[in-house]
Amino acid sequence: MDSNKYDYDTLSQAVNDLIKRGYTTDFLIETEKDCLICKNNDGTARELSPEEFKIDEVYRFEGMTDPGDESILFAISSPVHDIKGIVINSYGADFGYRSSKLVEHLNRNLEK
């Protein structure tokens, strides 16, 4: 993962800029299967295992009224599937329910 080249004040600024830069797929975390899910235009879904994608950029945002209300935005690309997109992972008081290997993989990349 390269260091972030961009600086954003808000989550919406980051999302809008990443979309302009080609990160147009919305990925969902599937904790039970330890994969990312993206829905195709035809209604089908594609699953990406941690080996099939890389994290290009990571951004953290604190809530405006509650610093404990945080979000992390991951810019993700998959050369295997030729797609780029984003994952927004909110956490705070209820973050304990997300303990899958996939989330561990994402968080490990935060520490690099």
C-alpha positions, 0 to 999 in steps of 0.5 A, a space after each residue: 500500500 502506498 502512502 496517501 497522496 491526498 488529504 480530505 477533510 470529510 468522508 464525502 470529499 474522499 468518496 467523490 474524489 476516489 470515484 473521479 479517479 476510477 474507484 467506482 465499485 461499492 464493496 461490502 464486507 462479508 464477514 461470514 465468508 471472509 471476502 469482499 462482495 461487489 454487485 454486478 449491474 446484472 444483479 449477480 455478485 462477485 466475491 473477492 478473497 483477500 488474495 484477489 485485491 490490494 488496498 491502495 489507500 486508507 483514510 480515517 475520519 472522526 465524527 463531527 460530534 463524537 470522536 468515537 464515531 469513526 469511519 475508515 475508507 479503503 480504496 481497493 483494486 483487484 488486478 485479477 478482476 480489473 475493478 477498483 472500488 471502495 469499502 467504508 468501514 464504520 466503527 465505534 462502540 459497536 465495532 466488536 462484532 466485526 472480527 473476521 479474518 477479512 477485517 483483520 486483513 484490512 486492519 493489518 494494512 492500516 498499520 503498515 
